[in-house]
Amino acid sequence: MITRPLQFVRRGQTVTLHQVPPDRTLLELLREDLQCSDTKEGCNEGDCGACTVVLGQADGERIQYRAVNSCIRLAHSIQGQALWTAQDLLGPDGSLHPAQQALVQCHGSQCGFCTPGFVMSLFGMYQNHVAQGRPITRALAQQDLSGNLCRCTGYRPILDAAQTMAELPRVSVDEAETLQKLKHLSQAGKGLEADLAYFLPDTLAELLRLRSRHPKAQLVAGCTDVGLWVNKGHRRLPQVLDLSRVAELRRVEHYPHHLAIGAAVPLTEAFAALVAERPQVQTFAQRFAGLPVRNSGTLGGNVANGSPIGDSMPLLIALGAHVVLMSTRGHRELPLEQLYTGYRQNVMTADEVLAWIKVPKAVPQEFSRVYKVSKRFDDDISALCLAVALRLDGGRVVQASIGVGGVAATPVRGRQTEALLRGQPWRQATVERAMAVLRQEFAPISDLRASSSYRVQVLGNLLQRFWLESQGQRAINLESAGLEELTA
């Protein structure tokens, strides 16, 4: 098999590379093929942010900028996009970009290893906020830098630098020239299909046709999990089918009673759509990995991957989400929890793809929350995740839906607890009975993240927290407690 030439825009010029293996990561391409040593390899699993780069993709008449982890991004996935690393930000006279200059002025670099990654996350913030005339608040800086770790613990000056960028002389990207090159590259390689090692279809029909012809090809979207198979599991991918460019699957569609989120919609946009419908999931959405992972990873990929500690599935199960599976033979729809048959196993046939996730819209009298428990608040994998959605009428539970992660081989529903709650008055005594049932309903394992007994105990505790929040209580967790409540 062959790979088509990899073409992208860098420093205003089109870069063309030949014979790039389908499973070569972007970080390997930069460091080993292009000798760009500014992009660092830290954890090599998308956690530390030292490898962060910024990708630019045409979005109508503007460029959409995304900071991503290059260590778990396949090189061919940037076909037809623009790429920036820390080396690319210097001006023609060697002057520093505001993202770099602000770090210097605020003493934000200590040992320096993480600095290029922070620079690129700051550059992404600069293009998406400062260049658009929008301020960078402290909260925004903390949110957008959540995927970058500093082992020297120098976060305060780095956050200062994020806010200082807007005070420095403006530096602009020549978007008109870059867009022209990107539009030219969008037509490159059209019609190349036979015997390729890396497929990047543009339409759903093309994707389904390729899936039918190449059922053994590794299906990827953002590759944030498959990248770990390559880096940590040393797995080889002789043929890859990348759905991230499929136009139909990059949309969030709004219908009277549900949202339809395409499998190629990045997590950043998917969560934005969910938050717009249910603002209470905002904090949870920001805790799903760091921003570079959310910029690459997709909701469809997280669901199809089926990890028992994948954060999105408990929430989607509680909200009553369905998935739409498609092939050249047609399509079928089923509740999300029925997708899984075992640990990372599902009901999809070899020629099917998960195309859409349908999420019901909020209804009157709905009270829903989702809770993530992890060792680290930001950018960490869950030990346990609980999502609960109740519909109340006259103080009585008329509908209950519970999604749980981290307690079984797959994401699951708390069916026994749901059954106990339905039709019952929503009061403390009911909650106490439900807590006991929820703790008995699952037999989680003990692992590095938590013991079985801890998970069982916390499950009930989280349901108690849900009850307290439904009664309007505050200051029961660090997310809602302000300084006044904590010092009262």
PyMOL commands that set and color helices and strands:
alter all, ss='L'
color gray80, all
select helices_A, chain A and resi 26-33+75-78+86-89+98-105+115-128+130-132+138-144+155-167+175-186+204-213+226-231+247-250+267-277+279-286+291-296+299-305+312-318+336-339+415-421+428-441+452-470+483-487
alter helices_A, ss='H'
color red, helices_A
select strands_A, chain A and resi 6-10+13-17+52-59+62-69+82-84+198-199+218-220+240-242+252-254+258-262+322-327+330-335+340-342+345-346+353-360+366-373+384-393+396-405+412-413
alter strands_A, ss='S'
color yellow, strands_A
deselect
rebuild
show_as cartoon
